[in-house]
């Protein structure tokens, strides 16, 4: 999986998003501030298509309408606005059309400034782009690849809002827990990942290990122009990848692992290779 999967492009000319504090919105009237924000808002370099081609199958999504814009168009957002959700969904669907045995998870976990009409607009967009590819909410343990192939389903949508109850093809957010370490310290992050794996539900949910470091305000202040990638990610990713290599998948093991800048190390291939351990266990 990728963290803030859509953030490969954010618009520094757009208004600052409703996910930001009032003080930041005021400061962001200065164009230089928005340029700095972009360096800390971007957590991926690859487009959806490139991530899919590289092996990413779980996408972490945050969405919002633009303030003052007429209509109900919804955009991806991380500090600044990204592309339209509709355009991202179409790009993903094109890949699925070309690869009918691939299965993806779309996790809509943060909504900003959205009322029910925005939600219905977005959900209808999801339905119209994926149609019969959508897998209805089901007992997690039933949803094997064989099950998905037999039904010709390719997409699981997790929707962290009560309206999921009105649509059978939306899965509740509590079936995709993603505990967040909220630290700049890689050792604390790895300890957190270990602890939350020990506490994960044995049955009934998926589980996201967010192998990501989160900058504090003082981190950004000290390294304004370096940005997230050069300050936190590049030097810590090798240690995070070593942790991934030591994991075992399956019940009480890792399930989905997310990272920033997934192409900087051999992240997707390393995670995918963990499945070989399940095969080895099955054979033995």
C-alpha positions in Angstrom: 0.0 0.0 0.0 0.9 3.7 -0.4 0.3 6.4 2.2 -1.6 9.5 0.9 -1.6 7.6 -2.4 -2.9 10.5 -4.5 -0.4 13.2 -3.4 2.1 12.8 -6.3 0.5 16.0 -7.6 -0.9 18.8 -5.5 -1.8 22.3 -6.8 0.2 25.0 -5.0 -2.1 27.6 -6.7 -5.2 26.0 -5.1 -6.7 27.3 -1.9 -5.4 25.6 1.2 -7.6 22.7 2.2 -10.0 22.5 5.1 -7.7 19.9 6.7 -5.4 22.7 7.8 -5.5 25.0 10.8 -6.8 28.6 10.5 -3.3 30.0 11.1 -1.9 28.0 8.2 -4.7 29.1 5.9 -3.8 32.7 6.7 -0.1 32.2 6.1 -0.8 30.4 2.9 -2.0 33.6 1.2 1.7 34.1 0.6 2.7 32.0 -2.5 6.1 31.0 -1.0 4.3 29.4 2.0 2.3 27.3 -0.5 5.5 26.2 -2.2 6.9 25.1 1.1 3.6 23.3 1.9 3.9 21.4 -1.3 7.3 20.0 -0.2 5.6 18.6 2.9 2.3 17.6 1.3 3.7 15.3 -1.4 4.3 11.8 -0.1 4.4 9.9 -3.4 6.2 10.4 -6.7 4.3 7.9 -8.8 0.9 8.3 -10.4 -1.9 5.8 -9.7 -1.0 3.9 -12.9 2.7 3.8 -12.0 1.9 2.6 -8.5 -0.3 -0.1 -9.8 2.3 -1.2 -12.3 4.8 -1.3 -9.4 2.7 -3.6 -7.3 0.8 -1.3 -5.0 -2.8 -2.6 -4.4 -4.0 -0.6 -1.3 -4.6 3.1 -1.7 -5.0 5.6 1.2 -7.4 8.4 0.2 -8.5 11.7 1.7 -11.0 13.8 -0.1 -12.8 17.2 0.0 -14.7 19.7 -2.2 -12.9 23.0 -3.0 -14.1 26.0 -0.9 -16.2 28.4 -3.0 -16.5 26.1 -6.0 -20.0 25.7 -7.4 -21.2 22.1 -7.7 -20.2 19.0 -5.8 -16.9 18.0 -7.5 -14.6 16.2 -5.0 -10.8 16.3 -5.0 -8.0 14.4 -3.3 -6.5 16.5 -0.5 -3.4 16.6 1.7 -2.9 20.2 2.8 -3.3 21.3 -0.8 -5.7 20.0 -3.3 -4.8 17.2 -5.8 -6.5 15.9 -8.8 -10.3 15.2 -9.1 -11.3 12.0 -7.5 -13.2 11.1 -10.7 -10.0 11.3 -12.8 -8.1 9.1 -10.3 -10.8 6.5 -10.2 -10.9 6.3 -14.1 -7.1 5.9 -14.2 -7.4 3.0 -11.7 -10.3 1.4 -13.6 -8.3 1.5 -16.9 -5.6 -0.6 -15.2 -8.2 -3.1 -13.9 -9.8 -3.4 -17.3 -6.4 -4.5 -18.7 -5.6 -6.8 -15.7 -8.9 -8.6 -14.9 -7.3 -10.8 -12.1 -6.0 -7.9 -10.1 -7.7 -6.8 -6.9 -7.4 -3.4 -5.2 -8.4 -1.8 -1.9 -9.6 1.8 -1.9 -9.7 3.2 1.6 -11.6 6.5 1.8 -10.6 7.4 5.4 -10.7 11.2 5.7 -13.5 13.4 4.5 -13.4 17.2 4.9 -16.1 19.8 4.5 -18.5 17.3 3.0 -22.3 17.1 3.7 -24.5 14.2 2.7 -25.1 15.5 -0.8 -21.3 15.5 -1.4 -21.1 11.9 -0.1 -23.9 10.7 -2.4 -22.3 12.4 -5.3 -18.9 10.7 -4.6 -20.5 7.3 -3.9 -22.4 7.5 -7.2 -19.2 8.3 -9.0 -17.5 5.3 -7.4 -20.4 3.1 -8.5 -20.5 4.4 -12.1 -16.8 3.9 -12.7 -16.3 0.4 -11.2 -19.9 -1.0 -11.6 -19.8 -4.9 -11.4 -16.2 -4.9 -10.2 -17.3 -3.8 -6.8 -17.2 -6.5 -4.1 -20.1 -6.1 -1.5 -19.3 -6.0 2.2 -18.7 -9.6 3.2 -17.1 -11.7 6.0 -13.4 -10.8 5.6 -12.3 -14.5 5.7 -14.5 -15.4 2.7 -12.8 -12.9 0.4 -10.1 -14.9 -1.2 -8.7 -14.3 -4.6 -10.6 -17.4 -5.8 -13.8 -15.8 -4.5 -13.0 -12.5 -6.3 -12.2 -14.2 -9.5 -15.3 -16.4 -9.5 -17.5 -13.3 -8.9 -15.4 -11.2 -11.3 -14.9 -8.6 -8.6 -11.8 -6.4 -8.4 -12.4 -3.6 -6.0 -13.1 -3.3 -2.3 -14.1 0.2 -1.1 -13.7 1.1 2.6 -15.8 4.1 3.5 -15.2 5.7 6.9 -18.6 7.4 7.2 -22.0 6.2 8.5 -23.5 6.5 4.9 -21.7 3.2 4.0 -24.7 1.5 5.6 -26.9 2.7 2.7 -24.8 1.0 0.0 -24.0 -2.7 0.0 -20.8 -2.3 -2.0 -19.2 0.0 0.7 -17.3 -1.7 3.5 -17.3 -0.1 6.9 -14.1 1.7 7.9 -13.7 -0.5 11.1 -12.9 -3.4 8.8 -9.8 -1.6 7.7 -8.1 -0.4 11.0 -4.9 1.6 10.3 -3.3 2.6 13.7 -1.0 5.6 13.3 2.3 6.1 15.2 2.5 9.9 14.8 6.2 10.0 15.4 9.4 11.3 13.7 11.5 8.6 15.4 12.0 5.4 13.4 12.7 3.3 16.5 9.5 4.4 18.1 7.7 3.7 14.8 8.9 0.2 14.6 8.0 -0.5 18.2 4.5 0.9 17.6 4.1 -1.4 14.5 5.2 -4.4 16.6 2.8 -3.5 19.4 -0.2 -2.9 17.1 0.4 -6.2 15.3 0.3 -8.0 18.6 -3.1 -6.3 19.4 -4.7 -6.8 16.0 -8.0 -8.7 15.7 -7.5 -12.3 14.9 -10.5 -12.4 12.6 -13.0 -10.1 11.0 -10.9 -7.2 9.8 -8.0 -6.4 7.5 -5.1 -4.5 9.1 -2.9 -1.7 7.9 0.7 -1.3 9.3 1.4 2.4 8.5 5.2 2.4 8.2 5.4 6.1 7.9 7.0 8.9 9.9 5.0 12.1 10.6 6.7 15.5 10.8 6.1 17.8 13.7 5.7 21.6 13.3 9.3 22.0 14.6 10.5 19.4 12.1 9.0 21.5 9.2 10.3 24.7 10.7 13.9 23.4 11.0 13.9 21.9 7.5 11.6 24.2 5.5 13.0 23.8 2.0 14.2 20.2 2.3 10.7 18.7 2.5 9.4 15.4 3.8 11.4 13.1 1.5 14.8 14.6 2.2 14.2 15.2 5.9 12.5 12.0 7.1 11.9 9.4 4.4 15.0 8.9 2.5 17.3 8.1 5.4 14.8 6.0 7.4 13.3 3.9 4.6 16.1 1.3 4.6 15.6 0.6 8.3 11.8 0.4 7.7 12.4 -2.0 4.8 14.6 -4.2 7.0 11.7 -4.5 9.5 9.3 -5.5 6.6 11.7 -8.2 5.5 11.5 -9.8 9.0 7.7 -10.0 9.1 5.5 -13.0 8.6 2.1 -12.7 7.0 -1.1 -14.4 8.0 -3.2 -14.4 11.2 -1.6 -12.0 13.7 1.1 -11.2 11.2 1.3 -8.3 8.7 -1.5 -7.8 6.2 -1.2 -4.5 4.4 1.9 -2.3 4.8 1.9 1.3 3.6 4.9 3.6 3.0 5.8 7.1 1.6 7.6 7.3 -1.7 7.2 3.6 -2.4 9.7 3.7 -5.3 12.7 4.8 -3.2 13.4 1.3 -2.1 12.2 -2.1 -3.3 9.1 -1.7 -1.1 6.3 -3.4 -3.1 8.4 -6.4 -4.2 9.6 -6.9 -0.6 6.0 -6.9 0.8 4.7 -9.1 -2.0 7.6 -11.6 -1.4 6.3 -12.2 2.2 3.5 -14.2 0.6 6.0 -16.9 -0.2 6.2 -17.7 3.5 2.5 -18.5 3.5 3.0 -20.9 0.6 6.0 -22.5 2.4 3.8 -23.0 5.5 1.0 -24.5 3.4 3.4 -26.9 1.8 4.9 -28.0 5.1 
